[in-house]
Amino acid sequence: MVFGILHVGPKDMPVARYGGYEVAFPGLNLGDIVKDSRVSDGSGSELSGRAA
């Protein structure tokens, strides 16, 4: 999954827009998000984290 990183949260948490929601990832650094950039949602289609 490709996350569109919008900004870094108040506690240096990466904040990404996913499905129209801003999601903070505590304990997850930008490198982990980049390395884990693709995932399947189980329906056989790839999800994209492009900003809505």
PDB file of N, CA, C, O and CB in Angstrom:
ATOM      1  N   MET A   1       0.844  -1.185   0.000  1.00  0.00           N
ATOM      2  CA  MET A   1       0.000   0.000   0.000  1.00  0.00           C
ATOM      3  C   MET A   1       0.884   1.241   0.000  1.00  0.00           C
ATOM      4  O   MET A   1       1.847   1.329   0.762  1.00  0.00           O
ATOM      5  CB  MET A   1      -0.957   0.002   1.221  1.00  0.00           C
ATOM      6  N   VAL A   2       0.558   2.171  -0.837  1.00  0.00           N
ATOM      7  CA  VAL A   2       1.341   3.403  -0.913  1.00  0.00           C
ATOM      8  C   VAL A   2       0.610   4.487  -0.129  1.00  0.00           C
ATOM      9  O   VAL A   2      -0.511   4.861  -0.474  1.00  0.00           O
ATOM     10  CB  VAL A   2       1.570   3.841  -2.398  1.00  0.00           C
ATOM     11  N   PHE A   3       1.235   4.980   0.906  1.00  0.00           N
ATOM     12  CA  PHE A   3       0.617   6.018   1.723  1.00  0.00           C
ATOM     13  C   PHE A   3       1.094   7.384   1.270  1.00  0.00           C
ATOM     14  O   PHE A   3       2.283   7.576   1.012  1.00  0.00           O
ATOM     15  CB  PHE A   3       0.932   5.804   3.214  1.00  0.00           C
ATOM     16  N   GLY A   4       0.180   8.329   1.172  1.00  0.00           N
ATOM     17  CA  GLY A   4       0.564   9.704   0.883  1.00  0.00           C
ATOM     18  C   GLY A   4       0.837  10.410   2.202  1.00  0.00           C
ATOM     19  O   GLY A   4      -0.096  10.768   2.920  1.00  0.00           O
ATOM     20  N   ILE A   5       2.100  10.609   2.521  1.00  0.00           N
ATOM     21  CA  ILE A   5       2.439  11.239   3.790  1.00  0.00           C
ATOM     22  C   ILE A   5       2.117  12.732   3.705  1.00  0.00           C
ATOM     23  O   ILE A   5       2.628  13.438   2.835  1.00  0.00           O
ATOM     24  CB  ILE A   5       3.940  11.010   4.144  1.00  0.00           C
ATOM     25  N   LEU A   6       1.275  13.198   4.607  1.00  0.00           N
ATOM     26  CA  LEU A   6       0.865  14.595   4.589  1.00  0.00           C
ATOM     27  C   LEU A   6       1.772  15.447   5.469  1.00  0.00           C
ATOM     28  O   LEU A   6       2.247  16.504   5.053  1.00  0.00           O
ATOM     29  CB  LEU A   6      -0.584  14.728   5.044  1.00  0.00           C
ATOM     30  N   HIS A   7       2.004  14.978   6.680  1.00  0.00           N
ATOM     31  CA  HIS A   7       2.848  15.723   7.605  1.00  0.00           C
ATOM     32  C   HIS A   7       3.227  14.814   8.754  1.00  0.00           C
ATOM     33  O   HIS A   7       2.704  13.708   8.891  1.00  0.00           O
ATOM     34  CB  HIS A   7       2.134  17.000   8.120  1.00  0.00           C
ATOM     35  N   VAL A   8       4.148  15.298   9.581  1.00  0.00           N
ATOM     36  CA  VAL A   8       4.545  14.530  10.758  1.00  0.00           C
ATOM     37  C   VAL A   8       3.746  15.040  11.946  1.00  0.00           C
ATOM     38  O   VAL A   8       3.640  16.246  12.166  1.00  0.00           O
ATOM     39  CB  VAL A   8       6.084  14.640  11.024  1.00  0.00           C
ATOM     40  N   GLY A   9       3.193  14.120  12.699  1.00  0.00           N
ATOM     41  CA  GLY A   9       2.331  14.476  13.817  1.00  0.00           C
ATOM     42  C   GLY A   9       3.080  15.180  14.943  1.00  0.00           C
ATOM     43  O   GLY A   9       4.301  15.326  14.896  1.00  0.00           O
ATOM     44  N   PRO A  10       2.338  15.610  15.949  1.00  0.00           N
ATOM     45  CA  PRO A  10       2.919  16.370  17.057  1.00  0.00           C
ATOM     46  C   PRO A  10       3.964  15.577  17.837  1.00  0.00           C
ATOM     47  O   PRO A  10       4.844  16.162  18.468  1.00  0.00           O
ATOM     48  CB  PRO A  10       1.827  16.820  17.997  1.00  0.00           C
ATOM     49  N   LYS A  11       3.870  14.246  17.794  1.00  0.00           N
ATOM     50  CA  LYS A  11       4.852  13.409  18.485  1.00  0.00           C
ATOM     51  C   LYS A  11       5.753  12.710  17.473  1.00  0.00           C
ATOM     52  O   LYS A  11       6.215  11.593  17.708  1.00  0.00           O
ATOM     53  CB  LYS A  11       4.147  12.369  19.385  1.00  0.00           C
ATOM     54  N   ASP A  12       6.001  13.379  16.341  1.00  0.00           N
ATOM     55  CA  ASP A  12       6.845  12.822  15.284  1.00  0.00           C
ATOM     56  C   ASP A  12       6.285  11.515  14.741  1.00  0.00           C
ATOM     57  O   ASP A  12       7.038  10.643  14.308  1.00  0.00           O
ATOM     58  CB  ASP A  12       8.256  12.601  15.802  1.00  0.00           C
ATOM     59  N   MET A  13       4.968  11.381  14.765  1.00  0.00           N
ATOM     60  CA  MET A  13       4.347  10.198  14.184  1.00  0.00           C
ATOM     61  C   MET A  13       4.006  10.509  12.736  1.00  0.00           C
ATOM     62  O   MET A  13       3.416  11.550  12.448  1.00  0.00           O
ATOM     63  CB  MET A  13       3.075   9.768  14.983  1.00  0.00           C
ATOM     64  N   PRO A  14       4.371   9.619  11.822  1.00  0.00           N
ATOM     65  CA  PRO A  14       3.961   9.815  10.436  1.00  0.00           C
ATOM     66  C   PRO A  14       2.439   9.830  10.349  1.00  0.00           C
ATOM     67  O   PRO A  14       1.774   8.990  10.955  1.00  0.00           O
ATOM     68  CB  PRO A  14       4.549   8.710   9.525  1.00  0.00           C
ATOM     69  N   VAL A  15       1.894  10.771   9.606  1.00  0.00           N
ATOM     70  CA  VAL A  15       0.449  10.847   9.430  1.00  0.00           C
ATOM     71  C   VAL A  15       0.155  10.684   7.949  1.00  0.00           C
ATOM     72  O   VAL A  15       0.671  11.438   7.124  1.00  0.00           O
ATOM     73  CB  VAL A  15      -0.131  12.194   9.981  1.00  0.00           C
ATOM     74  N   ALA A  16      -0.664   9.714   7.612  1.00  0.00           N
ATOM     75  CA  ALA A  16      -0.966   9.445   6.211  1.00  0.00           C
ATOM     76  C   ALA A  16      -2.463   9.530   5.985  1.00  0.00           C
ATOM     77  O   ALA A  16      -3.259   9.312   6.899  1.00  0.00           O
ATOM     78  CB  ALA A  16      -0.434   8.063   5.788  1.00  0.00           C
ATOM     79  N   ARG A  17      -2.834   9.850   4.756  1.00  0.00           N
ATOM     80  CA  ARG A  17      -4.249   9.855   4.407  1.00  0.00           C
ATOM     81  C   ARG A  17      -4.581   8.500   3.793  1.00  0.00           C
ATOM     82  O   ARG A  17      -3.975   8.093   2.801  1.00  0.00           O
ATOM     83  CB  ARG A  17      -4.596  11.030   3.423  1.00  0.00           C
ATOM     84  N   TYR A  18      -5.543   7.808   4.387  1.00  0.00           N
ATOM     85  CA  TYR A  18      -5.939   6.495   3.889  1.00  0.00           C
ATOM     86  C   TYR A  18      -7.448   6.421   3.877  1.00  0.00           C
ATOM     87  O   TYR A  18      -8.087   6.564   4.920  1.00  0.00           O
ATOM     88  CB  TYR A  18      -5.335   5.353   4.751  1.00  0.00           C
ATOM     89  N   GLY A  19      -8.023   6.200   2.716  1.00  0.00           N
ATOM     90  CA  GLY A  19      -9.465   6.099   2.610  1.00  0.00           C
ATOM     91  C   GLY A  19     -10.164   7.376   3.025  1.00  0.00           C
ATOM     92  O   GLY A  19     -11.303   7.333   3.491  1.00  0.00           O
ATOM     93  N   GLY A  20      -9.503   8.514   2.865  1.00  0.00           N
ATOM     94  CA  GLY A  20     -10.121   9.781   3.228  1.00  0.00           C
ATOM     95  C   GLY A  20      -9.902  10.160   4.681  1.00  0.00           C
ATOM     96  O   GLY A  20     -10.332  11.227   5.119  1.00  0.00           O
ATOM     97  N   TYR A  21      -9.227   9.283   5.439  1.00  0.00           N
ATOM     98  CA  TYR A  21      -8.972   9.574   6.848  1.00  0.00           C
ATOM     99  C   TYR A  21      -7.491   9.843   7.050  1.00  0.00           C
ATOM    100  O   TYR A  21      -6.648   9.272   6.359  1.00  0.00           O
ATOM    101  CB  TYR A  21      -9.442   8.407   7.749  1.00  0.00           C
ATOM    102  N   GLU A  22      -7.178  10.713   7.997  1.00  0.00           N
ATOM    103  CA  GLU A  22      -5.782  10.910   8.369  1.00  0.00           C
ATOM    104  C   GLU A  22      -5.467   9.906   9.459  1.00  0.00           C
ATOM    105  O   GLU A  22      -6.123   9.876  10.500  1.00  0.00           O
ATOM    106  CB  GLU A  22      -5.502  12.382   8.843  1.00  0.00           C
ATOM    107  N   VAL A  23      -4.459   9.085   9.214  1.00  0.00           N
ATOM    108  CA  VAL A  23      -4.127   8.020  10.152  1.00  0.00           C
ATOM    109  C   VAL A  23      -2.713   8.227  10.671  1.00  0.00           C
ATOM    110  O   VAL A  23      -1.777   8.387   9.888  1.00  0.00           O
ATOM    111  CB  VAL A  23      -4.268   6.631   9.485  1.00  0.00           C
ATOM    112  N   ALA A  24      -2.560   8.225  11.984  1.00  0.00           N
ATOM    113  CA  ALA A  24      -1.234   8.349  12.588  1.00  0.00           C
ATOM    114  C   ALA A  24      -0.709   6.958  12.910  1.00  0.00           C
ATOM    115  O   ALA A  24      -1.459   6.071  13.318  1.00  0.00           O
ATOM    116  CB  ALA A  24      -1.278   9.235  13.867  1.00  0.00           C
ATOM    117  N   PHE A  25       0.585   6.787  12.722  1.00  0.00           N
ATOM    118  CA  PHE A  25       1.193   5.483  12.948  1.00  0.00           C
ATOM    119  C   PHE A  25       2.229   5.578  14.066  1.00  0.00           C
ATOM    120  O   PHE A  25       3.415   5.757  13.787  1.00  0.00           O
ATOM    121  CB  PHE A  25       1.840   4.950  11.651  1.00  0.00           C
ATOM    122  N   PRO A  26       1.804   5.461  15.328  1.00  0.00           N
ATOM    123  CA  PRO A  26       2.774   5.542  16.423  1.00  0.00           C
ATOM    124  C   PRO A  26       3.771   4.399  16.357  1.00  0.00           C
ATOM    125  O   PRO A  26       3.394   3.246  16.149  1.00  0.00           O
ATOM    126  CB  PRO A  26       2.059   5.533  17.774  1.00  0.00           C
ATOM    127  N   GLY A  27       5.037   4.721  16.533  1.00  0.00           N
ATOM    128  CA  GLY A  27       6.065   3.688  16.542  1.00  0.00           C
ATOM    129  C   GLY A  27       6.443   3.188  15.163  1.00  0.00           C
ATOM    130  O   GLY A  27       7.224   2.244  15.038  1.00  0.00           O
ATOM    131  N   LEU A  28       5.904   3.802  14.135  1.00  0.00           N
ATOM    132  CA  LEU A  28       6.204   3.370  12.773  1.00  0.00           C
ATOM    133  C   LEU A  28       6.923   4.513  12.066  1.00  0.00           C
ATOM    134  O   LEU A  28       6.399   5.624  11.982  1.00  0.00           O
ATOM    135  CB  LEU A  28       4.901   2.954  12.001  1.00  0.00           C
ATOM    136  N   ASN A  29       8.121   4.240  11.559  1.00  0.00           N
ATOM    137  CA  ASN A  29       8.860   5.320  10.918  1.00  0.00           C
ATOM    138  C   ASN A  29       8.617   5.328   9.408  1.00  0.00           C
ATOM    139  O   ASN A  29       8.066   4.375   8.856  1.00  0.00           O
ATOM    140  CB  ASN A  29      10.359   5.190  11.213  1.00  0.00           C
ATOM    141  N   LEU A  30       9.028   6.400   8.754  1.00  0.00           N
ATOM    142  CA  LEU A  30       8.777   6.550   7.320  1.00  0.00           C
ATOM    143  C   LEU A  30       9.414   5.429   6.520  1.00  0.00           C
ATOM    144  O   LEU A  30       8.855   4.989   5.516  1.00  0.00           O
ATOM    145  CB  LEU A  30       9.296   7.891   6.830  1.00  0.00           C
ATOM    146  N   GLY A  31      10.584   4.958   6.955  1.00  0.00           N
ATOM    147  CA  GLY A  31      11.259   3.879   6.239  1.00  0.00           C
ATOM    148  C   GLY A  31      10.426   2.606   6.228  1.00  0.00           C
ATOM    149  O   GLY A  31      10.380   1.897   5.223  1.00  0.00           O
ATOM    150  N   ASP A  32       9.762   2.315   7.352  1.00  0.00           N
ATOM    151  CA  ASP A  32       8.918   1.125   7.407  1.00  0.00           C
ATOM    152  C   ASP A  32       7.750   1.260   6.440  1.00  0.00           C
ATOM    153  O   ASP A  32       7.374   0.293   5.777  1.00  0.00           O
ATOM    154  CB  ASP A  32       8.404   0.890   8.837  1.00  0.00           C
ATOM    155  N   ILE A  33       7.176   2.455   6.360  1.00  0.00           N
ATOM    156  CA  ILE A  33       6.049   2.661   5.451  1.00  0.00           C
ATOM    157  C   ILE A  33       6.507   2.479   4.005  1.00  0.00           C
ATOM    158  O   ILE A  33       5.811   1.863   3.198  1.00  0.00           O
ATOM    159  CB  ILE A  33       5.430   4.068   5.653  1.00  0.00           C
ATOM    160  N   VAL A  34       7.684   3.021   3.685  1.00  0.00           N
ATOM    161  CA  VAL A  34       8.176   2.908   2.314  1.00  0.00           C
ATOM    162  C   VAL A  34       8.482   1.454   1.963  1.00  0.00           C
ATOM    163  O   VAL A  34       8.156   0.996   0.868  1.00  0.00           O
ATOM    164  CB  VAL A  34       9.428   3.774   2.121  1.00  0.00           C
ATOM    165  N   LYS A  35       9.110   0.725   2.892  1.00  0.00           N
ATOM    166  CA  LYS A  35       9.455  -0.671   2.616  1.00  0.00           C
ATOM    167  C   LYS A  35       8.201  -1.532   2.499  1.00  0.00           C
ATOM    168  O   LYS A  35       8.154  -2.462   1.694  1.00  0.00           O
ATOM    169  CB  LYS A  35      10.374  -1.223   3.716  1.00  0.00           C
ATOM    170  N   ASP A  36       7.186  -1.222   3.304  1.00  0.00           N
ATOM    171  CA  ASP A  36       5.942  -1.985   3.304  1.00  0.00           C
ATOM    172  C   ASP A  36       4.915  -1.272   2.431  1.00  0.00           C
ATOM    173  O   ASP A  36       3.793  -1.012   2.866  1.00  0.00           O
ATOM    174  CB  ASP A  36       5.403  -2.173   4.750  1.00  0.00           C
ATOM    175  N   SER A  37       5.308  -0.956   1.193  1.00  0.00           N
ATOM    176  CA  SER A  37       4.497  -0.036   0.407  1.00  0.00           C
ATOM    177  C   SER A  37       3.370  -0.711  -0.360  1.00  0.00           C
ATOM    178  O   SER A  37       2.532  -0.027  -0.948  1.00  0.00           O
ATOM    179  CB  SER A  37       5.366   0.697  -0.549  1.00  0.00           C
ATOM    180  N   ARG A  38       3.332  -2.058  -0.365  1.00  0.00           N
ATOM    181  CA  ARG A  38       2.285  -2.711  -1.146  1.00  0.00           C
ATOM    182  C   ARG A  38       1.638  -3.805  -0.308  1.00  0.00           C
ATOM    183  O   ARG A  38       2.320  -4.578   0.365  1.00  0.00           O
ATOM    184  CB  ARG A  38       2.858  -3.297  -2.464  1.00  0.00           C
ATOM    185  N   VAL A  39       0.309  -3.857  -0.361  1.00  0.00           N
ATOM    186  CA  VAL A  39      -0.425  -4.882   0.384  1.00  0.00           C
ATOM    187  C   VAL A  39      -1.730  -5.148  -0.350  1.00  0.00           C
ATOM    188  O   VAL A  39      -2.254  -4.277  -1.043  1.00  0.00           O
ATOM    189  CB  VAL A  39      -0.689  -4.441   1.870  1.00  0.00           C
ATOM    190  N   SER A  40      -2.240  -6.336  -0.193  1.00  0.00           N
ATOM    191  CA  SER A  40      -3.514  -6.673  -0.830  1.00  0.00           C
ATOM    192  C   SER A  40      -4.627  -6.560   0.195  1.00  0.00           C
ATOM    193  O   SER A  40      -4.422  -6.859   1.371  1.00  0.00           O
ATOM    194  CB  SER A  40      -3.477  -8.101  -1.442  1.00  0.00           C
ATOM    195  N   ASP A  41      -5.799  -6.131  -0.239  1.00  0.00           N
ATOM    196  CA  ASP A  41      -6.927  -6.014   0.683  1.00  0.00           C
ATOM    197  C   ASP A  41      -7.731  -7.308   0.728  1.00  0.00           C
ATOM    198  O   ASP A  41      -8.790  -7.353   1.354  1.00  0.00           O
ATOM    199  CB  ASP A  41      -7.832  -4.844   0.277  1.00  0.00           C
ATOM    200  N   GLY A  42      -7.245  -8.361   0.074  1.00  0.00           N
ATOM    201  CA  GLY A  42      -7.910  -9.653   0.123  1.00  0.00           C
ATOM    202  C   GLY A  42      -8.857  -9.885  -1.037  1.00  0.00           C
ATOM    203  O   GLY A  42      -9.309 -11.011  -1.249  1.00  0.00           O
ATOM    204  N   SER A  43      -9.168  -8.840  -1.794  1.00  0.00           N
ATOM    205  CA  SER A  43     -10.092  -8.996  -2.912  1.00  0.00           C
ATOM    206  C   SER A  43      -9.335  -9.164  -4.224  1.00  0.00           C
ATOM    207  O   SER A  43      -9.945  -9.287  -5.287  1.00  0.00           O
ATOM    208  CB  SER A  43     -11.036  -7.793  -2.997  1.00  0.00           C
ATOM    209  N   GLY A  44      -8.010  -9.170  -4.151  1.00  0.00           N
ATOM    210  CA  GLY A  44      -7.202  -9.335  -5.345  1.00  0.00           C
ATOM    211  C   GLY A  44      -6.824  -8.018  -5.982  1.00  0.00           C
ATOM    212  O   GLY A  44      -6.096  -7.993  -6.974  1.00  0.00           O
ATOM    213  N   SER A  45      -7.311  -6.915  -5.421  1.00  0.00           N
ATOM    214  CA  SER A  45      -6.962  -5.613  -5.978  1.00  0.00           C
ATOM    215  C   SER A  45      -5.999  -4.901  -5.043  1.00  0.00           C
ATOM    216  O   SER A  45      -6.033  -5.098  -3.829  1.00  0.00           O
ATOM    217  CB  SER A  45      -8.225  -4.756  -6.214  1.00  0.00           C
ATOM    218  N   GLU A  46      -5.148  -4.079  -5.619  1.00  0.00           N
ATOM    219  CA  GLU A  46      -4.209  -3.323  -4.803  1.00  0.00           C
ATOM    220  C   GLU A  46      -4.863  -2.035  -4.333  1.00  0.00           C
ATOM    221  O   GLU A  46      -5.591  -1.381  -5.079  1.00  0.00           O
ATOM    222  CB  GLU A  46      -2.918  -3.021  -5.585  1.00  0.00           C
ATOM    223  N   LEU A  47      -4.591  -1.685  -3.088  1.00  0.00           N
ATOM    224  CA  LEU A  47      -5.111  -0.432  -2.558  1.00  0.00           C
ATOM    225  C   LEU A  47      -4.092   0.666  -2.802  1.00  0.00           C
ATOM    226  O   LEU A  47      -2.886   0.422  -2.809  1.00  0.00           O
ATOM    227  CB  LEU A  47      -5.441  -0.555  -1.048  1.00  0.00           C
ATOM    228  N   SER A  48      -4.582   1.859  -3.000  1.00  0.00           N
ATOM    229  CA  SER A  48      -3.687   2.986  -3.188  1.00  0.00           C
ATOM    230  C   SER A  48      -3.984   4.035  -2.133  1.00  0.00           C
ATOM    231  O   SER A  48      -5.145   4.319  -1.839  1.00  0.00           O
ATOM    232  CB  SER A  48      -3.825   3.577  -4.608  1.00  0.00           C
ATOM    233  N   GLY A  49      -2.934   4.611  -1.566  1.00  0.00           N
ATOM    234  CA  GLY A  49      -3.111   5.614  -0.528  1.00  0.00           C
ATOM    235  C   GLY A  49      -3.014   7.023  -1.071  1.00  0.00           C
ATOM    236  O   GLY A  49      -2.667   7.952  -0.342  1.00  0.00           O
ATOM    237  N   ARG A  50      -3.317   7.185  -2.341  1.00  0.00           N
ATOM    238  CA  ARG A  50      -3.286   8.541  -2.900  1.00  0.00           C
ATOM    239  C   ARG A  50      -4.275   9.423  -2.140  1.00  0.00           C
ATOM    240  O   ARG A  50      -5.368   8.990  -1.778  1.00  0.00           O
ATOM    241  CB  ARG A  50      -3.622   8.526  -4.424  1.00  0.00           C
ATOM    242  N   ALA A  51      -3.871  10.649  -1.913  1.00  0.00           N
ATOM    243  CA  ALA A  51      -4.729  11.574  -1.170  1.00  0.00           C
ATOM    244  C   ALA A  51      -6.044  11.757  -1.920  1.00  0.00           C
ATOM    245  O   ALA A  51      -6.062  11.985  -3.130  1.00  0.00           O
ATOM    246  CB  ALA A  51      -4.021  12.945  -0.961  1.00  0.00           C
ATOM    247  N   ALA A  52      -7.137  11.653  -1.181  1.00  0.00           N
ATOM    248  CA  ALA A  52      -8.469  11.766  -1.795  1.00  0.00           C
ATOM    249  C   ALA A  52      -8.829  13.227  -2.023  1.00  0.00           C
ATOM    250  O   ALA A  52      -9.910  13.523  -2.531  1.00  0.00           O
ATOM    251  CB  ALA A  52      -9.538  11.088  -0.910  1.00  0.00           C
TER     252      ALA A  52
END
